[in-house]
Amino acid sequence: MEANYQTSQSVNVYCPTVEKAVEICLQYITNNERLLLEVPFEQYEDIIEALQQQEEGTKDLTQVIKKGAFTYAQIKHITLARNIHGLTMDEQGRIYFVNDAISISAVTAFAQSKWNGVARKVAIENGIHTGLAVLGETFAEEVISLQLYNHHKMTTDFDLNPDISSAFKTGGAKMASKKMATAITKKAMISSAVAKKGIMLLNANVVTGALVTGMMSTADIARTIKGKMSSQQLFKNVAKTAASIAGGIAGMVVGSGIGFTIPNVSTTIVSMIGAIIGLMIGSSLASKITKRALDLFIRDDALQMLDIFNERLTVLAEEYLLNEKELEQALHDFEALHNMPKMLREMYAASDQQQFADHLIHRELTRIIKLRMYLHVPTNEEIYEVLQPLAV
Protein backbone atom coordinates (compact mmCIF):
# COMPACT_ATOMS: atom_id res chain seq x y z
CA MET A 1 0.00 0.00 0.00
CA GLU A 2 2.70 2.47 0.98
CA ALA A 3 4.77 1.74 -2.13
CA ASN A 4 2.67 4.22 -4.12
CA TYR A 5 4.13 7.08 -2.09
CA GLN A 6 7.43 6.70 -3.90
CA THR A 7 5.80 7.17 -7.31
CA SER A 8 6.47 10.65 -8.71
CA GLN A 9 3.44 12.89 -9.21
CA SER A 10 5.36 15.29 -11.44
CA VAL A 11 7.65 15.06 -14.45
CA ASN A 12 10.05 17.59 -15.98
CA VAL A 13 9.47 17.94 -19.74
CA TYR A 14 12.31 20.12 -21.04
CA CYS A 15 12.74 19.71 -24.79
CA PRO A 16 14.40 21.95 -27.41
CA THR A 17 11.18 22.34 -29.42
CA VAL A 18 7.52 22.79 -28.57
CA GLU A 19 6.61 19.98 -30.97
CA LYS A 20 8.75 17.45 -29.09
CA ALA A 21 7.48 18.66 -25.72
CA VAL A 22 3.85 18.28 -26.90
CA GLU A 23 4.55 14.75 -28.09
CA ILE A 24 5.95 13.73 -24.70
CA CYS A 25 3.24 15.56 -22.75
CA LEU A 26 0.55 13.70 -24.73
CA GLN A 27 2.14 10.38 -23.79
CA TYR A 28 2.07 11.25 -20.10
CA ILE A 29 -1.46 12.70 -20.20
CA THR A 30 -2.77 9.57 -21.92
CA ASN A 31 -1.20 7.25 -19.35
CA ASN A 32 -1.67 9.28 -16.18
CA GLU A 33 -4.13 12.18 -16.06
CA ARG A 34 -3.11 13.16 -12.52
CA LEU A 35 0.54 13.73 -13.37
CA LEU A 36 1.82 17.34 -13.34
CA LEU A 37 4.15 18.23 -16.19
CA GLU A 38 6.65 21.08 -15.78
CA VAL A 39 7.65 22.71 -19.07
CA PRO A 40 10.05 25.57 -19.98
CA PHE A 41 8.81 29.07 -19.29
CA GLU A 42 8.81 30.33 -22.88
CA GLN A 43 7.16 27.19 -24.29
CA TYR A 44 4.20 27.09 -21.92
CA GLU A 45 1.56 28.99 -23.93
CA ASP A 46 2.43 27.22 -27.19
CA ILE A 47 2.31 23.80 -25.52
CA ILE A 48 -1.08 24.54 -23.95
CA GLU A 49 -2.47 25.72 -27.30
CA ALA A 50 -1.14 22.69 -29.20
CA LEU A 51 -2.44 20.26 -26.60
CA GLN A 52 -5.88 21.88 -26.49
CA GLN A 53 -6.18 21.40 -30.24
CA GLN A 54 -5.28 17.74 -30.00
CA GLU A 55 -7.31 17.11 -26.85
CA GLU A 56 -10.25 19.08 -28.29
CA GLY A 57 -10.55 21.22 -25.20
CA THR A 58 -11.94 18.45 -23.01
CA LYS A 59 -9.59 19.21 -20.11
CA ASP A 60 -8.31 22.22 -18.23
CA LEU A 61 -4.69 21.62 -19.22
CA THR A 62 -3.45 24.47 -17.06
CA GLN A 63 -4.07 22.14 -14.12
CA VAL A 64 -1.77 19.56 -15.71
CA ILE A 65 0.88 21.60 -17.54
CA LYS A 66 2.91 23.84 -15.25
CA LYS A 67 5.04 26.74 -16.39
CA GLY A 68 8.65 26.43 -15.25
CA ALA A 69 10.48 29.44 -13.86
CA PHE A 70 13.31 29.21 -16.40
CA THR A 71 13.64 28.92 -20.16
CA TYR A 72 14.91 25.86 -21.99
CA ALA A 73 18.06 27.75 -23.05
CA GLN A 74 18.84 28.72 -19.46
CA ILE A 75 18.53 25.13 -18.25
CA LYS A 76 20.46 23.85 -21.28
CA HIS A 77 23.49 26.03 -20.59
CA ILE A 78 23.58 24.92 -16.95
CA THR A 79 23.21 21.27 -17.97
CA LEU A 80 26.04 21.45 -20.52
CA ALA A 81 28.31 23.11 -17.96
CA ARG A 82 27.94 19.90 -15.90
CA ASN A 83 28.13 21.48 -12.48
CA ILE A 84 24.84 20.15 -11.05
CA HIS A 85 24.81 16.49 -10.09
CA GLY A 86 22.02 14.54 -11.78
CA LEU A 87 21.14 17.11 -14.46
CA THR A 88 21.70 15.54 -17.89
CA MET A 89 20.69 15.93 -21.54
CA ASP A 90 20.14 13.20 -24.13
CA GLU A 91 21.17 13.25 -27.81
CA GLN A 92 17.79 14.75 -28.82
CA GLY A 93 18.25 17.65 -26.41
CA ARG A 94 15.74 16.60 -23.76
CA ILE A 95 16.91 17.56 -20.28
CA TYR A 96 16.44 15.20 -17.35
CA PHE A 97 16.95 15.40 -13.64
CA VAL A 98 17.79 12.21 -11.78
CA ASN A 99 14.78 12.66 -9.47
CA ASP A 100 11.63 13.77 -11.30
CA ALA A 101 9.93 14.44 -7.97
CA ILE A 102 12.12 17.53 -7.64
CA SER A 103 11.25 20.36 -10.00
CA ILE A 104 14.03 21.42 -12.38
CA SER A 105 13.01 25.00 -11.60
CA ALA A 106 13.56 24.33 -7.89
CA VAL A 107 16.94 22.74 -8.56
CA THR A 108 18.00 25.70 -10.69
CA ALA A 109 16.85 28.27 -8.13
CA PHE A 110 18.81 26.41 -5.44
CA ALA A 111 21.91 26.31 -7.64
CA GLN A 112 21.69 29.98 -8.61
CA SER A 113 21.40 30.93 -4.97
CA LYS A 114 24.50 28.94 -4.07
CA TRP A 115 26.45 30.43 -6.97
CA ASN A 116 25.37 33.85 -5.73
CA GLY A 117 27.02 33.08 -2.41
CA VAL A 118 24.17 32.41 0.02
CA ALA A 119 24.20 29.73 2.73
CA ARG A 120 22.97 26.26 1.78
CA LYS A 121 19.83 26.50 3.93
CA VAL A 122 18.84 29.82 2.34
CA ALA A 123 19.49 28.34 -1.10
CA ILE A 124 17.22 25.41 -0.23
CA GLU A 125 14.51 27.83 0.91
CA ASN A 126 14.76 29.67 -2.42
CA GLY A 127 14.50 26.39 -4.27
CA ILE A 128 11.46 25.39 -2.23
CA HIS A 129 9.65 28.66 -2.91
CA THR A 130 10.31 28.21 -6.62
CA GLY A 131 9.14 24.59 -6.52
CA LEU A 132 5.94 25.64 -4.74
CA ALA A 133 5.44 28.45 -7.25
CA VAL A 134 5.63 26.03 -10.16
CA LEU A 135 4.00 22.84 -8.85
CA GLY A 136 2.01 24.08 -5.85
CA GLU A 137 1.09 21.56 -3.15
CA THR A 138 2.36 18.64 -5.23
CA PHE A 139 5.95 19.79 -4.74
CA ALA A 140 5.65 19.67 -0.96
CA GLU A 141 3.49 16.56 -0.94
CA GLU A 142 6.03 14.48 -2.84
CA VAL A 143 8.83 15.40 -0.46
CA ILE A 144 6.72 14.76 2.63
CA SER A 145 5.27 11.48 1.33
CA LEU A 146 8.70 10.02 0.76
CA GLN A 147 9.93 11.21 4.14
CA LEU A 148 6.98 9.75 6.01
CA TYR A 149 7.27 6.54 4.04
CA ASN A 150 10.91 6.20 5.09
CA HIS A 151 10.13 6.89 8.75
CA HIS A 152 7.20 4.76 9.86
CA LYS A 153 7.58 5.64 13.54
CA MET A 154 6.40 9.16 13.07
CA THR A 155 5.78 9.85 16.75
CA THR A 156 9.48 9.48 17.56
CA ASP A 157 11.05 10.67 14.31
CA PHE A 158 8.86 13.71 13.63
CA ASP A 159 7.60 16.66 15.59
CA LEU A 160 4.23 17.19 13.93
CA ASN A 161 1.24 19.15 15.12
CA PRO A 162 -1.67 17.10 16.56
CA ASP A 163 -3.91 17.60 13.51
CA ILE A 164 -1.37 16.11 11.10
CA SER A 165 -0.35 13.42 13.57
CA SER A 166 -4.00 12.37 13.80
CA ALA A 167 -4.27 12.32 10.00
CA PHE A 168 -1.29 9.99 9.85
CA LYS A 169 -2.82 7.58 12.38
CA THR A 170 -6.21 7.50 10.67
CA GLY A 171 -5.29 7.82 6.99
CA GLY A 172 -1.60 6.95 6.81
CA ALA A 173 1.24 8.85 5.20
CA LYS A 174 -0.80 9.83 2.16
CA MET A 175 -3.39 11.77 4.14
CA ALA A 176 -0.79 13.27 6.48
CA SER A 177 1.44 14.43 3.65
CA LYS A 178 -1.50 16.03 1.85
CA LYS A 179 -2.55 17.96 4.95
CA MET A 180 1.02 19.08 5.56
CA ALA A 181 1.45 20.13 1.94
CA THR A 182 -1.74 22.20 2.05
CA ALA A 183 -0.67 23.94 5.26
CA ILE A 184 2.84 24.59 3.95
CA THR A 185 1.66 26.04 0.64
CA LYS A 186 -0.82 28.41 2.30
CA LYS A 187 1.78 29.58 4.79
CA ALA A 188 4.44 30.04 2.11
CA MET A 189 2.12 32.36 0.21
CA ILE A 190 2.14 34.87 3.03
CA SER A 191 5.48 34.08 4.68
CA SER A 192 7.89 36.91 5.32
CA ALA A 193 10.55 35.14 3.25
CA VAL A 194 8.35 35.46 0.20
CA ALA A 195 6.91 38.88 1.03
CA LYS A 196 10.39 40.39 1.40
CA LYS A 197 11.15 39.32 -2.15
CA GLY A 198 8.07 41.08 -3.45
CA ILE A 199 6.15 37.93 -4.38
CA MET A 200 2.50 38.40 -3.50
CA LEU A 201 1.30 35.06 -4.80
CA LEU A 202 3.03 31.81 -5.63
CA ASN A 203 3.15 32.18 -9.37
CA ALA A 204 5.80 31.06 -11.81
CA ASN A 205 5.43 34.29 -13.78
CA VAL A 206 6.53 36.24 -10.73
CA VAL A 207 9.37 33.90 -9.89
CA THR A 208 10.66 33.90 -13.47
CA GLY A 209 14.02 35.62 -13.82
CA ALA A 210 14.81 34.11 -10.44
CA LEU A 211 13.69 36.86 -8.08
CA VAL A 212 14.36 34.36 -5.33
CA THR A 213 17.93 33.78 -6.49
CA GLY A 214 19.22 37.32 -6.66
CA MET A 215 19.89 37.26 -10.40
CA MET A 216 20.26 40.63 -12.08
CA SER A 217 17.41 42.01 -14.10
CA THR A 218 17.81 42.71 -17.81
CA ALA A 219 17.99 46.43 -17.00
CA ASP A 220 20.80 45.81 -14.49
CA ILE A 221 22.71 43.75 -17.04
CA ALA A 222 22.32 46.39 -19.74
CA ARG A 223 23.50 49.18 -17.42
CA THR A 224 26.55 47.19 -16.35
CA ILE A 225 27.52 46.32 -19.91
CA LYS A 226 27.13 49.88 -21.16
CA GLY A 227 29.18 51.14 -18.22
CA LYS A 228 32.06 48.75 -18.82
CA MET A 229 31.88 47.90 -22.54
CA SER A 230 31.55 51.45 -23.79
CA SER A 231 32.98 53.31 -26.75
CA GLN A 232 34.95 55.45 -24.30
CA GLN A 233 36.57 52.36 -22.83
CA LEU A 234 37.34 50.58 -26.09
CA PHE A 235 38.20 53.51 -28.35
CA LYS A 236 39.85 56.01 -26.05
CA ASN A 237 41.70 57.87 -28.79
CA VAL A 238 38.81 58.28 -31.24
CA ALA A 239 38.13 61.84 -30.15
CA LYS A 240 41.83 62.69 -30.33
CA THR A 241 42.06 61.21 -33.84
CA ALA A 242 39.00 63.12 -34.98
CA ALA A 243 40.37 66.38 -33.59
CA SER A 244 43.73 65.77 -35.26
CA ILE A 245 42.13 65.16 -38.64
CA ALA A 246 39.84 68.12 -38.22
CA GLY A 247 42.87 70.29 -37.52
CA GLY A 248 44.66 68.89 -40.54
CA ILE A 249 41.87 69.93 -42.88
CA ALA A 250 40.93 73.14 -41.15
CA GLY A 251 40.28 75.92 -43.59
CA MET A 252 39.95 73.54 -46.52
CA VAL A 253 36.85 74.47 -48.40
CA VAL A 254 37.62 72.73 -51.67
CA GLY A 255 35.62 69.52 -51.60
CA SER A 256 33.39 70.53 -48.70
CA GLY A 257 30.57 71.01 -51.17
CA ILE A 258 30.99 67.60 -52.78
CA GLY A 259 27.76 65.74 -52.36
CA PHE A 260 27.79 61.97 -51.86
CA THR A 261 26.68 59.44 -49.28
CA ILE A 262 28.14 56.29 -47.84
CA PRO A 263 25.74 53.76 -46.29
CA ASN A 264 26.03 53.23 -42.52
CA VAL A 265 28.58 56.03 -42.11
CA SER A 266 27.93 59.16 -40.08
CA THR A 267 27.50 62.50 -41.85
CA THR A 268 30.51 63.83 -39.94
CA ILE A 269 32.79 61.22 -41.49
CA VAL A 270 31.30 61.79 -44.95
CA SER A 271 31.96 65.50 -44.62
CA MET A 272 35.49 64.82 -43.40
CA ILE A 273 36.27 62.52 -46.31
CA GLY A 274 34.81 65.08 -48.67
CA ALA A 275 37.16 67.69 -47.24
CA ILE A 276 40.12 65.35 -47.65
CA ILE A 277 39.23 64.81 -51.30
CA GLY A 278 39.48 68.55 -51.69
CA LEU A 279 42.74 68.59 -49.80
CA MET A 280 44.20 65.90 -52.07
CA ILE A 281 44.19 68.41 -54.91
CA GLY A 282 47.73 69.74 -54.81
CA SER A 283 48.52 68.54 -51.25
CA SER A 284 51.59 66.49 -50.39
CA LEU A 285 49.95 65.55 -47.05
CA ALA A 286 47.03 63.80 -48.72
CA SER A 287 48.13 60.19 -48.19
CA LYS A 288 48.82 60.62 -44.45
CA ILE A 289 45.59 62.47 -43.75
CA THR A 290 43.52 60.07 -45.86
CA LYS A 291 44.90 57.09 -43.93
CA ARG A 292 44.02 58.71 -40.61
CA ALA A 293 40.54 59.50 -41.87
CA LEU A 294 39.97 55.95 -43.04
CA ASP A 295 41.15 54.64 -39.66
CA LEU A 296 38.49 56.79 -38.05
CA PHE A 297 35.98 55.58 -40.62
CA ILE A 298 36.69 52.00 -39.57
CA ARG A 299 36.33 52.93 -35.92
CA ASP A 300 32.97 54.51 -36.66
CA ASP A 301 31.80 51.22 -38.13
CA ALA A 302 33.12 49.38 -35.10
CA LEU A 303 31.09 51.61 -32.80
CA GLN A 304 27.96 50.48 -34.62
CA MET A 305 29.08 46.88 -34.08
CA LEU A 306 29.60 47.61 -30.39
CA ASP A 307 25.91 48.45 -30.06
CA ILE A 308 24.99 45.09 -31.60
CA PHE A 309 27.55 43.29 -29.46
CA ASN A 310 26.26 44.88 -26.26
CA GLU A 311 22.65 44.09 -27.14
CA ARG A 312 23.50 40.41 -27.72
CA LEU A 313 25.59 40.27 -24.55
CA THR A 314 22.63 41.61 -22.56
CA VAL A 315 20.38 38.87 -23.94
CA LEU A 316 22.89 36.07 -23.51
CA ALA A 317 23.99 37.12 -20.03
CA GLU A 318 20.39 36.55 -18.92
CA GLU A 319 20.25 33.31 -20.88
CA TYR A 320 23.32 32.07 -19.01
CA LEU A 321 21.90 33.31 -15.69
CA LEU A 322 25.06 35.27 -14.92
CA ASN A 323 25.31 36.94 -11.56
CA GLU A 324 26.97 40.33 -11.14
CA LYS A 325 30.41 38.93 -10.37
CA GLU A 326 30.32 36.63 -13.40
CA LEU A 327 29.23 39.45 -15.69
CA GLU A 328 32.04 41.64 -14.42
CA GLN A 329 34.47 38.79 -15.12
CA ALA A 330 33.12 38.38 -18.64
CA LEU A 331 33.47 42.09 -19.40
CA HIS A 332 37.02 42.08 -18.03
CA ASP A 333 37.93 39.04 -20.10
CA PHE A 334 36.52 40.49 -23.32
CA GLU A 335 38.90 43.42 -22.92
CA ALA A 336 41.86 41.45 -21.55
CA LEU A 337 41.73 38.43 -23.86
CA HIS A 338 40.46 39.98 -27.07
CA ASN A 339 41.48 42.94 -29.19
CA MET A 340 37.99 44.37 -29.15
CA PRO A 341 38.48 47.16 -31.73
CA LYS A 342 39.99 44.63 -34.15
CA MET A 343 37.31 42.06 -33.32
CA LEU A 344 34.52 44.58 -33.96
CA ARG A 345 36.02 45.55 -37.30
CA GLU A 346 36.06 41.84 -38.24
CA MET A 347 32.46 41.65 -37.06
CA TYR A 348 31.56 44.50 -39.42
CA ALA A 349 33.00 42.54 -42.32
CA ALA A 350 31.14 39.35 -41.39
CA SER A 351 28.16 38.25 -43.48
CA ASP A 352 26.10 37.71 -40.33
CA GLN A 353 27.15 40.22 -37.69
CA GLN A 354 24.81 38.95 -34.96
CA GLN A 355 26.00 35.38 -35.48
CA PHE A 356 29.61 36.59 -35.24
CA ALA A 357 28.85 38.29 -31.91
CA ASP A 358 26.89 35.31 -30.58
CA HIS A 359 29.71 32.88 -31.37
CA LEU A 360 32.25 34.93 -29.42
CA ILE A 361 29.91 35.59 -26.50
CA HIS A 362 28.73 31.98 -26.20
CA ARG A 363 32.32 30.78 -26.10
CA GLU A 364 33.30 33.22 -23.35
CA LEU A 365 30.19 32.75 -21.19
CA THR A 366 30.41 28.95 -21.48
CA ARG A 367 33.96 29.12 -20.15
CA ILE A 368 32.86 31.29 -17.23
CA ILE A 369 29.90 29.18 -16.07
CA LYS A 370 32.03 26.04 -16.18
CA LEU A 371 34.01 27.62 -13.33
CA ARG A 372 30.99 27.52 -11.02
CA MET A 373 31.19 25.22 -8.01
CA TYR A 374 29.94 21.68 -8.52
CA LEU A 375 26.73 21.12 -6.58
CA HIS A 376 24.93 18.16 -5.10
CA VAL A 377 21.27 19.14 -4.88
CA PRO A 378 19.48 19.03 -1.53
CA THR A 379 18.43 15.61 -0.28
CA ASN A 380 14.82 14.85 0.49
CA GLU A 381 15.70 15.11 4.18
CA GLU A 382 17.18 18.60 3.76
CA ILE A 383 14.13 19.83 1.88
CA TYR A 384 11.82 18.32 4.49
CA GLU A 385 13.73 20.02 7.32
CA VAL A 386 12.95 23.40 5.73
CA LEU A 387 9.36 22.49 4.83
CA GLN A 388 8.33 20.94 8.12
CA PRO A 389 8.31 24.11 10.27
CA LEU A 390 5.91 25.72 7.78
CA ALA A 391 3.34 23.06 8.61
CA VAL A 392 3.26 23.90 12.32
C-alpha angles and dihedrals in degrees: 000000000000093000090084090068090073092057112104116244093196137049131196111230106188111161131159093240135040090229093059092044091052091050092053094042090054090054092053095043091051093051101037121017093185095059118110115222120205113206133181116283098242094045097052101094094043092049092050091049094048093047093048089055092051095040091045093231095288094133139045094243093185086075090057105033113061125197113236120224094236137050125249091248092054092051091043094057091049091047094050091049086062097213099125116074113235098015109119142159128215127220091269092055099253111145121221136187118209091237113043090190088074115071115240086223090056092048091050094048089051091049094047090051092052092047088051089058106254125141117271094249092053090047089052090050090052090050091049093051090051092047091051090047092055104035103019118202092352091070092057094037094057093051093046094045092055092045094050091045090055093048110048094171094071096165092065101030100043137047100213130163116257094254094057092039089055091049090054093051094047103034105018130231094320095061093040094050091049092052091047092048091051092050093046094049093049092048093046090056091064101025118129090238090064097036092054089058092054096249109141097178134018099259130145091220089062094044093048113112086037102269086173093055101052095242116162120257121241089255091053091049093049093049092049093049094048090048094052105025097048133140088246091057098044101036104033096158099047093099091047091050092049092049091048093052092044089054091048092057098035112138093016108132099162106101096014088106095051108120120214139120135221118203116246093006123116120250089240092061092044090053091047093051089047090054091049091053087057091047091052089068102096096342123128089196093062099103095050095046093044091053091051091048093050090049088056090046089057091048090052089056090048091055089058088051090050090061090053092045093051092047091052092045090054091053096044095044087061091044090055091045092233118185122217095268092050092049091050089051091050092050091048092049094049088058097038100043102033135052092233098189090051092043092051092050088053088048090055090055093048119106091228109033096182091050089050090053093044093052093054094043095047091052093051097043092046089055091050098049091048086066092064117113116270110249136205106205120237117283121238088255093055092050091047092051089059095041098046099069089055089063094058 
